[in-house]
Amino acid sequence: MIDTPPGVGEAIDDLELLRRYHELGDREARRLLIERMLPLVRTLARRYANRGESLEDLEQVGCVGLIKAVDRFDLSRELRFSTFAVPTILGEIKRHFRDRTWSVRVSRGIQELNARVTREADRLAVRLGRSPTIAELAVATSSTEEAVLEAMQGAQAYSTIPLEEPIGEDGEPVSKLGAMDTGFDRADERIELSRGLDVLAPRERTIVALRFFAGLTQREIAVRVGISQMHVSRLLRRSLEEMSAELGRELNEEAA
């Protein structure tokens, strides 16, 4: 390792420190560069504060990205180190949110779409002065209404309560509040329901899901979908009739 005189580190530019490290194996040059770039890591980490992760943890994750940037930098590309370091640090922080903070593992596609939906929802809310509809979010994210709903539902997997965390006045952990799962008895009903939903057009299926699964009122659905409340009522009635007819037809075929 080449000794660096006291006070000289600040006078050496980033590329020279990188050259000393990569070509001469100077670990002290590597340390000096990492310390010099720590304020950049803190600045980038603050962009993602208040999203369920402590700033200290995000800074540590950002430091991992900084170290990777130092070790992977290619001197032959003739780039400023910060030009390479910033996306590497941000990529590490974003990967941390995608892979570490989701309590229940969901597909990468749903996670990324959820991030886009959240971002576009905030942007549209400011521009429109109201909450955007599912249809508007679908257009803004170049997706379908069903995919947007799936991404919003997937967001529920972002945070859960640990089984041993005390809740309620008696401080009982969640693990002691278990009960017999009666949902198994309704498995056949859910299968039949899915068959009925399959006969509906995408918009009608979305409206049925919002009404009977999300528990929204017809007025709230009208705002989400972007149609009148009376239209929602007609579509719900027609959808239920179509589902009933389809399920009745299948029962008759099975009986025959």
C-alpha positions as CSV (number, residue, x, y, z in Angstrom):
1,M,0.0,0.0,0.0
2,I,1.3,3.5,-0.8
3,D,1.4,5.8,2.2
4,T,-0.7,9.0,1.9
5,P,0.7,11.9,3.8
6,P,-1.7,13.6,6.3
7,G,-3.9,16.2,4.7
8,V,-3.1,15.1,1.2
9,G,-6.3,12.9,0.8
10,E,-8.5,15.9,0.2
11,A,-6.2,17.3,-2.5
12,I,-6.3,14.0,-4.6
13,D,-9.2,13.8,-7.0
14,D,-11.6,10.8,-7.1
15,L,-10.1,9.3,-10.3
16,E,-6.6,9.4,-8.8
17,L,-7.8,7.6,-5.7
18,L,-9.6,5.0,-7.9
19,R,-6.4,4.5,-10.0
20,R,-4.3,4.0,-6.8
21,Y,-6.8,1.4,-5.6
22,H,-7.5,-0.5,-8.8
23,E,-4.0,-0.4,-10.3
24,L,-1.8,-0.3,-7.2
25,G,-4.0,-2.0,-4.6
26,D,-3.9,1.0,-2.3
27,R,-6.6,0.2,0.3
28,E,-6.0,3.6,2.0
29,A,-7.1,5.3,-1.2
30,R,-10.2,3.2,-1.2
31,R,-11.0,4.2,2.4
32,L,-10.4,7.9,1.6
33,L,-12.7,7.8,-1.4
34,I,-15.5,6.0,0.5
35,E,-15.3,8.5,3.4
36,R,-15.3,11.4,0.9
37,M,-18.5,10.1,-0.7
38,L,-20.5,9.5,2.5
39,P,-22.3,12.9,2.3
40,L,-23.6,11.9,-1.1
41,V,-24.9,8.6,0.4
42,R,-26.7,10.5,3.1
43,T,-28.3,12.9,0.6
44,L,-29.6,10.0,-1.5
45,A,-30.8,8.0,1.5
46,R,-32.9,11.0,2.6
47,R,-35.0,10.7,-0.6
48,Y,-36.4,7.5,0.7
49,A,-36.9,8.5,4.3
50,N,-40.4,8.1,5.9
51,R,-41.2,5.0,3.8
52,G,-41.1,2.5,6.7
53,E,-37.3,2.2,7.0
54,S,-35.1,4.2,9.3
55,L,-32.7,6.7,7.8
56,E,-29.8,5.0,9.5
57,D,-30.7,1.7,7.8
58,L,-31.0,3.3,4.4
59,E,-27.7,5.0,4.8
60,Q,-26.1,1.6,5.6
61,V,-27.7,0.1,2.5
62,G,-26.5,3.1,0.5
63,C,-22.9,2.6,1.8
64,V,-23.1,-1.0,0.5
65,G,-24.0,0.5,-2.9
66,L,-21.1,3.0,-2.6
67,I,-18.6,0.2,-1.9
68,K,-19.9,-1.7,-4.9
69,A,-19.5,1.4,-7.0
70,V,-15.9,1.8,-5.9
71,D,-15.0,-1.8,-6.5
72,R,-16.7,-2.1,-9.8
73,F,-15.7,1.2,-11.4
74,D,-14.0,0.9,-14.8
75,L,-11.2,3.4,-15.2
76,S,-11.2,2.9,-18.9
77,R,-14.7,4.4,-19.3
78,E,-13.5,7.9,-18.5
79,L,-16.5,8.8,-16.4
80,R,-16.8,10.9,-13.3
81,F,-17.0,8.6,-10.4
82,S,-20.2,10.3,-9.1
83,T,-21.9,9.7,-12.4
84,F,-21.4,5.9,-11.9
85,A,-21.9,6.0,-8.1
86,V,-25.3,7.7,-7.9
87,P,-27.3,5.1,-9.9
88,T,-25.4,2.3,-8.1
89,I,-26.3,3.6,-4.7
90,L,-29.9,4.3,-5.6
91,G,-30.2,0.9,-7.1
92,E,-29.0,-0.7,-3.9
93,I,-31.6,1.3,-1.9
94,K,-34.4,0.5,-4.3
95,R,-33.4,-3.2,-4.2
96,H,-33.6,-3.1,-0.4
97,F,-37.2,-1.9,-0.6
98,R,-38.1,-4.5,-3.2
99,D,-36.5,-7.5,-1.6
100,R,-36.3,-6.8,2.2
101,T,-39.3,-4.7,3.3
102,W,-42.1,-6.8,1.8
103,S,-43.3,-8.9,4.7
104,V,-45.0,-11.4,2.2
105,R,-43.1,-12.2,-0.9
106,V,-44.9,-11.0,-4.0
107,S,-43.7,-11.0,-7.6
108,R,-41.2,-8.3,-8.7
109,G,-43.7,-7.2,-11.4
110,I,-46.4,-6.4,-8.8
111,Q,-43.9,-4.6,-6.6
112,E,-42.7,-2.4,-9.4
113,L,-46.2,-1.7,-10.6
114,N,-47.3,-0.8,-7.1
115,A,-44.4,1.7,-6.9
116,R,-45.6,3.2,-10.2
117,V,-49.2,3.3,-9.1
118,T,-48.2,5.1,-5.8
119,R,-46.1,7.6,-7.7
120,E,-48.8,8.3,-10.3
121,A,-51.6,8.5,-7.7
122,D,-49.7,11.3,-5.9
123,R,-49.0,13.1,-9.1
124,L,-52.6,12.8,-10.4
125,A,-54.1,13.8,-7.0
126,V,-52.2,17.1,-7.2
127,R,-53.1,17.8,-10.8
128,L,-56.8,16.7,-10.5
129,G,-57.5,18.0,-7.0
130,R,-59.0,14.6,-6.1
131,S,-58.1,10.9,-5.9
132,P,-57.6,9.4,-9.3
133,T,-59.8,6.6,-10.5
134,I,-58.6,3.1,-11.3
135,A,-59.0,3.8,-15.0
136,E,-56.9,6.9,-14.7
137,L,-54.2,5.1,-12.9
138,A,-54.3,2.3,-15.5
139,V,-53.7,4.9,-18.3
140,A,-51.0,6.7,-16.3
141,T,-49.1,3.4,-15.7
142,S,-49.7,2.0,-19.1
143,S,-51.4,-1.0,-17.5
144,T,-54.8,-2.5,-17.1
145,E,-57.4,-1.8,-14.4
146,E,-57.1,-5.4,-13.2
147,A,-53.3,-5.1,-12.9
148,V,-53.7,-1.9,-11.0
149,L,-56.1,-3.5,-8.6
150,E,-53.8,-6.5,-8.2
151,A,-50.9,-4.1,-7.4
152,M,-52.9,-2.2,-4.9
153,Q,-54.0,-5.4,-3.2
154,G,-50.4,-6.6,-3.2
155,A,-49.4,-3.5,-1.3
156,Q,-51.1,-5.1,1.7
157,A,-48.2,-7.5,1.9
158,Y,-45.8,-4.6,2.6
159,S,-46.3,-4.7,6.3
160,T,-47.5,-7.2,8.8
161,I,-47.6,-7.7,12.6
162,P,-45.0,-10.1,14.1
163,L,-46.7,-13.1,15.7
164,E,-45.1,-12.4,19.0
165,E,-45.9,-8.7,19.1
166,P,-48.2,-7.8,22.0
167,I,-51.6,-6.3,21.0
168,G,-54.6,-5.2,22.9
169,E,-54.9,-4.2,26.6
170,D,-53.9,-7.7,27.9
171,G,-50.7,-7.7,25.8
172,E,-51.5,-11.1,24.3
173,P,-49.3,-11.9,21.3
174,V,-51.0,-12.5,17.9
175,S,-49.9,-16.1,17.9
176,K,-52.3,-16.8,20.9
177,L,-55.3,-15.4,19.1
178,G,-55.6,-18.2,16.6
179,A,-59.0,-19.8,15.7
180,M,-60.4,-22.5,13.6
181,D,-60.3,-21.5,9.9
182,T,-63.8,-21.8,8.6
183,G,-62.7,-20.7,5.1
184,F,-62.1,-24.2,4.0
185,D,-65.8,-24.9,4.0
186,R,-66.3,-22.1,1.5
187,A,-63.6,-23.2,-0.9
188,D,-66.1,-24.7,-3.3
189,E,-68.1,-21.4,-3.2
190,R,-65.1,-19.4,-4.1
191,I,-64.4,-21.7,-7.1
192,E,-67.9,-21.2,-8.3
193,L,-67.7,-17.5,-7.8
194,S,-64.5,-17.3,-9.9
195,R,-66.4,-19.1,-12.7
196,G,-69.1,-16.6,-12.5
197,L,-66.7,-13.7,-12.6
198,D,-65.0,-15.1,-15.7
199,V,-68.0,-14.4,-17.9
200,L,-67.9,-10.7,-17.1
201,A,-66.2,-8.0,-19.1
202,P,-63.1,-6.5,-17.4
203,R,-64.9,-3.3,-16.3
204,E,-67.9,-5.2,-14.9
205,R,-65.5,-7.6,-13.1
206,T,-63.7,-4.6,-11.6
207,I,-67.0,-3.1,-10.4
208,V,-68.1,-6.3,-8.8
209,A,-64.7,-6.7,-7.0
210,L,-64.8,-3.1,-5.7
211,R,-68.4,-3.6,-4.5
212,F,-68.3,-7.0,-2.9
213,F,-64.6,-7.5,-2.1
214,A,-63.3,-4.0,-1.4
215,G,-66.7,-3.0,0.2
216,L,-67.0,0.3,-1.7
217,T,-70.3,2.0,-2.1
218,Q,-71.8,2.6,-5.5
219,R,-70.9,6.3,-5.2
220,E,-67.3,5.5,-4.4
221,I,-67.2,3.0,-7.3
222,A,-68.6,5.6,-9.6
223,V,-65.7,8.0,-8.7
224,R,-63.1,5.3,-9.1
225,V,-64.3,4.0,-12.4
226,G,-65.3,7.4,-13.8
227,I,-69.0,6.8,-14.6
228,S,-72.3,7.8,-12.9
229,Q,-73.7,6.1,-9.9
230,M,-76.8,5.1,-11.8
231,H,-74.6,3.4,-14.4
232,V,-72.8,1.5,-11.7
233,S,-76.1,0.3,-10.3
234,R,-77.2,-0.9,-13.8
235,L,-73.9,-2.7,-14.4
236,L,-73.9,-4.4,-11.0
237,R,-77.5,-5.6,-11.6
238,R,-76.6,-6.9,-15.1
239,S,-73.4,-8.5,-13.9
240,L,-75.1,-10.4,-11.1
241,E,-77.7,-11.6,-13.5
242,E,-75.0,-12.9,-15.9
243,M,-73.2,-14.6,-13.2
244,S,-76.3,-16.2,-11.9
245,A,-77.2,-17.4,-15.4
246,E,-73.8,-18.9,-15.9
247,L,-73.7,-20.7,-12.6
248,G,-77.2,-22.0,-13.2
249,R,-76.3,-23.3,-16.6
250,E,-73.3,-25.2,-15.1
251,L,-75.4,-26.7,-12.4
252,N,-77.9,-27.9,-15.1
253,E,-75.2,-29.4,-17.2
254,E,-73.7,-31.3,-14.2
255,A,-77.2,-32.6,-13.2
256,A,-77.7,-33.8,-16.7
